[in-house]
Amino acid sequence: MYKSSIKSRLRAFVEHLGMDKLEFQNSIGASGGYLNRESEPNGTVIANVLRTYPQLSPDWLLTGFGPM
């Protein structure tokens, strides 16, 4: 499944996990409402996501290609 932005892929990952958005945001150290904003994540956020969720494919997160 291809999603056009890193933020939309993060939202898909949260849905895949069955997590609440707030729970996910807290787990990666992001501020409340982070997933609702349209801005793309910076390198620190991406690193926090990949460190916290090692099962998530960095290739999929960054490009949208391959398995989640």
N, C-alpha and C positions, 0 to 999 in steps of 0.2 A: 504494500500500500504506500503510495507516494503522497506526501503532504508537502505543501509548497514552502513552508517556513520552519525554522527550528522551533519557534514558539508553538506552532500548530502540532509539530511532532511531540513536543513535551506534553501538550494537552492530551494527545492520543495515548502517550505512555501512561499518564496518570489514570486515564480511563481504563486502560488495559490492566493496571494494577488494582483497580477498584477502590482507589484512594480518594479521599476528599481533597479538593484543591488546597485548602488551608493546611491540612496535614502534610501534603507534599511540599508546599512552600516552606513550612517550618523545618522539615527534614533536610532541606538544602540551604537553609539560612537566608531565604529570600523574604522580602517584606510582604505583608498582607496585600492581597490584590494583584500580586505580581503576574500571575497567569492570565489575568483579565486585561492587562495592558497590551498594547500592540507592539511595543518596542521589542527588538530581538535581544536575547540574553548576551551578556558580555562573557569574556573568557573565564572570569572567576565563577560565574554561575554555571557555565558548562562544566568546568572542572569539578565543582561541588556535586553536580548531578551525577557525573560519571564516577566519582569517588564513592558517593552514597549508594548508587545503584549499578554495581559492576556488571550486572546481567544485561544492561542496556548497551547496545552496539554503538560505539562512537561513530562508525561510518553511517549508520542509519540516522542517528541524531543530526549529524552535520550535513548529510547529503540527501537523505530520504530513500536511499537505495539499499537493498539487502534486507535481511531479517532484522526485526526490532531487537 
